[in-house]
Each structure stands twice: as structure tokens, then as C-alpha cells.
Amino acid sequence: MQVNSPRRMRSSFLPFARPSLGEEEIREVVDTLRSGWITTGPKTERFAAEFLEYVGGRHAVPVASATAGLHAALLALGVGPGDEVVTTPMTFVATLNTIVHCGAVPVLVDVDAATLQMRVENVEAALTPRTKAIVPVHYVGQPVDLDPLLALAGSRGIAVLEDAAHAVGTEYKGRRIGSFPTTSVFSFHPNKNITTGEGGMIVTEDPEVFERASLLKFHGMDREAWKRFAKEGSPRYDVAVPGFKYNMMDIQAALGLHQLRRLEGFLAERARLAARYDAAFAGTAGLILPSRVPYPARHAWHLYTPLVDVDRLTISRDRFMEELKRRNVGTGLHYTAAHEFSYYAGRFGWKPEDFPEAHFVSERIVSLPLFPGLTDADQDDAVAAILEVLEEFGR
Ligand SMILES: *Cc1c(COP(=O)(O)O)cnc(C)c1O
């Protein structure tokens, strides 16, 4: 293998994502630590209320992660053994894992390789009498086409659970994700648009889903510790269902309270940086730039994910990422199509080509550095390294 040394080299490694945490977050965490109450309590309740107000939703359940939230929400929607849940192979594997944890079977609908969104027009053909829920994923921060999906689900009495892990701030036809008559789950993992370290939020318009998810997230207990141990509380509680330990801590919520205030600034900066990438790569052979969905939407730019046009290069996407790493530029892989993982391929007999567009994307997608603290100079280094690799390995 021929190994040229890079012409241009950053002196330090540029990660593809980095959380933006300020002094306010640090002070709020310290205040929580000094307060004597560090787990689920008043700050978690306040963060849930403020998040709900931001998205325009009805009920919120703060949880330890979006994965925990998806699991609790699926169960709260009544998904159980023998049920089918329709979702997309282009997602983080937690979407499928949580369906399997409920004893249900994921049924996949391919994506549009240009927009990366689930092909809503193909969902109807995937429905059977056993379909209990549809789990669309708002991929990389653009919304799926919700109107036809909600109409179809409504006409069949099937629940919609939005995997909104990428969609804090995303809008569909002028309305924020979280405000639709569904259940949605958001993520506050450090790579996501806002972070609580780890954390997530279930937002639902259905009071029964809210009640059930609230019980499931804390052992099935009808009263949480901070209410039982308060002066006016009672130490007794009942357990109606065997629940989980999925609660969010006040230490996490302390971060979230301030991240939420900075969210609109974060989104503006993500959009500005995405536009700079679009301009820098316009007309460049070897890179297929991300497409916009063909309906009104606000893109939250969780990720900037071009496809490496491997047919016009002498190298694979993985080698492309390797070459950038040699040039001190980090990238991410979001994601390998879920049907190609050995558990799923083995259990359901799925072959890579069964979902051809997801397979096409899965072989080519790459996440470029994108986060609110990314400077123009850092981004210019990433662009220069990428153009150098494309030129060196072009066909
Ligand atoms: C990150 C992510 C999740 C899981 O979020 P956690 O908060 O890390 O559990 C679920 N679905 C998608 C699409 C994600 O990107």
C-alpha cells in the first residue's frame, strides 16, 4: 500500500463532535452537588417542564437515556410479545434493540438514499394485523414526512412513536417535533444537539402513556423518593407493575436547564457551519452532499453526513475515514444499517441488499466535524484535508 504523507496537517486532533458546556452548566451542577439532593428531584421536574414548553408538548417523562425512553414508551404503548413494530434500518441500533427487549419483532421499511428518511409511502405495505406501532426516525435532524404517516397510522389505529433522538429543535411544516399527537423520545447524549451527559425525554400527548411510562421509569412505584422523603411526604408507596431504573438525576437536569437556553444559538451555529460545508464542497467529485426533504422543515443539523462516492474513488468509505484520521480530522459513522449487524442478520435472515437504499447509504455515509464550538479555522482544516484525500484517491 502506497502511503504518502499528508501535505497539510493539523497539529491537534479535531473530533467530529464535542459538547458545548459553559460556566452556567458548571455552576448549576456544583449548586446541585451542594444542595443535598443529587438524584431525581426539583431540577429534573423543572427541566421536564421547560423542555415541554420548548417543544410544545403535553406530558414529559425525563429518563436516563433515549434508549431507556424508547423501551419504556414502547411498553407504555402496549407493545409486547408477538407484536410487530415498523421502523427503518437507518438508525442507531437502540431503536431495534428496544423493540426486541419488548419481545416484539422489528419490521423494516427502506429509506430514501438522498434524504436518508424512511420511505413513508412504503409503510402501508409493511403493516399486518400484528402491527402495534410505527417508529419513524427523524434522521440527522430532518423530519420524516409526518402527515401521510399519521394519517395512515390513524386510519388503522396504530400508535406512532417518533425516535426524535436527532430532532431537538426540528420542525415539520412549522411545528416542532414533540408537538404532534404521538409519543416522541429525545436524546441528550453528549453528541446530540443538547446534552445532560446521558439523558432523554419522553414527550406524549396521551395521558395514559404518560402514566404508564412514569411508573415504568422508576420501579413501578407510584411516588418518587424526593416526594416520599420530603417533610410533607409519606414513605409508603404501591407497586402496580415491575418497572425499571430509568430515572434522570438532578445532576443531569442541571446541565439540561442551561443547554436548553442555549439551544437556539446552537442550532443557528450548526446551520451556519452546514452551509459552509455545502459551499466548500459544491461540485466536488467524490462526495454526494446531503439532500433536503421536499416538504417544509427546519433542519436541526444534528449531523452533517455526505456520502463518500466510492464509485468515483479508489478507496472505501472506511479508508476515507482512516485517511482523514491520519490528517488529524475525526469523523463519525452514523450509522451502519441495523439489518447488517450479525444479531439482526442472523435472527431475521436479513441480507444487506434486502434494503438496498439503506445498504447503499451504510457503505458510504460519513459524519464530518459539526458542533457549536467548531471554529471556521477548524472547519477549513477539515475541508482542506477532505479535498486532499478526494484528489489523491479520485478515479
Ligand atoms: C442516540 C440515539 C438513540 C439513543 O440515545 P441515547 O440517549 O444514547 O440512549 C436512539 N436513537 C437514535 C436514532 C439515536 O441517534
The ligand as a Gaussian input file, in Angstrom:
#p B3LYP/6-31G(d) Opt

LIG

0 1
 C      -28.514000       8.413000      20.077000
 C      -29.703000       7.690000      19.556000
 C      -30.530000       6.898000      20.354000
 C      -30.183000       6.570000      21.765000
 O      -29.957000       7.686000      22.543000
 P      -29.276000       7.514000      23.991000
 O      -29.700000       8.757000      24.698000
 O      -27.807000       7.440000      23.761000
 O      -29.826000       6.288000      24.607000
 C      -31.661000       6.356000      19.810000
 N      -31.974000       6.543000      18.520000
 C      -31.212000       7.273000      17.695000
 C      -31.626000       7.471000      16.278000
 C      -30.032000       7.844000      18.184000
 O      -29.234000       8.527000      17.362000

